[in-house]
Amino acid sequence: MTLVRRALATLASATALVLLAATPAAAAGPPPNSMASLGDSITRGFNACGWYVDCTARSFSTGTDAGVNSHYLRIRAVNPGIHGRNHNDAKTGATSADMYGQAGTAVSQGVEYVTMLIGANDACTSSEPTMTPVATFRANIDSALTRIKAGLPNARVAVLSIPDIHRLWYVGKDSSSARSAWSAFGICQSMLANPTSTSQADVDRRARVRQRVIDYNTQLAQACAAYGANCDFDDNAVFSYPFVLSQVSGWDYFHPNTSGQAVLASVSYANGFGW
């Protein structure tokens, strides 16, 4: 009898898994007629086409450069109605604290689709102690998403994971040019200070900063889940992507170059709503 019960239980579990696998994902609905991007210098395309300037045409989200093939261009290919209705509301230097204001701008534009990529500047600070606390980060994200949901109840929101800045250290630490840029411009010193050091203190510091990014991404996932069906988190696709140094700007060795923006567009769009 015990063996029979076990067999029946196993069969029931297998049936449940089959039914779960057969259940379609929530429909993305028709492609949007307008969109806005929220975020920081990455979304602004900073250093992707000029010396220390924004290059919004090469933004992974709302850009118009064919070589990047942004979310906007991918949507426009299936819905020409979005033409010219792509708003880049991001700001270079922004942190999670700026998302509420940017969300308000997107609401005023009445858009149907919003991308949000934020958090790099919350972790990439002058030193480890100055990183944004996780609870503060979550509160900032919640306030922005609440503003979007209230003002654009039918809009779909794509929340992207923060790239793995520890990998940036890993792929750049052996490059003298990268090390020089990081030092000269004081870039992300919480992670990138003493890049060639193998002392336990530096190893541990880098691990803690990476963990902070992981914690931020966990909060982004949870905040998006709490938002409801109109919010899609990329399931850490951006964070997990093994980018290489040739996809980073040769001016600051931090921001994505054109190739990096193209990869970011491809990875994030593939793990989004799927229009």
Secondary structure as UniProt FT lines:
FT   HELIX           2..22
FT   STRAND          35..39
FT   TURN            41..47
FT   TURN            51..52
FT   HELIX           56..58
FT   TURN            60..62
FT   TURN            66..68
FT   HELIX           71..78
FT   HELIX           80..82
FT   TURN            83..84
FT   STRAND          86..88
FT   TURN            92..93
FT   HELIX           96..98
FT   HELIX           99..109
FT   STRAND          113..117
FT   HELIX           120..123
FT   HELIX           128..130
FT   HELIX           134..151
FT   TURN            153..154
FT   STRAND          156..159
FT   HELIX           165..172
FT   TURN            173..174
FT   HELIX           176..184
FT   TURN            185..188
FT   HELIX           189..192
FT   TURN            195..196
FT   HELIX           200..227
FT   TURN            229..230
FT   STRAND          231..233
FT   TURN            235..236
FT   HELIX           237..240
FT   HELIX           245..247
FT   TURN            250..252
FT   HELIX           258..270
FT   TURN            271..273
//
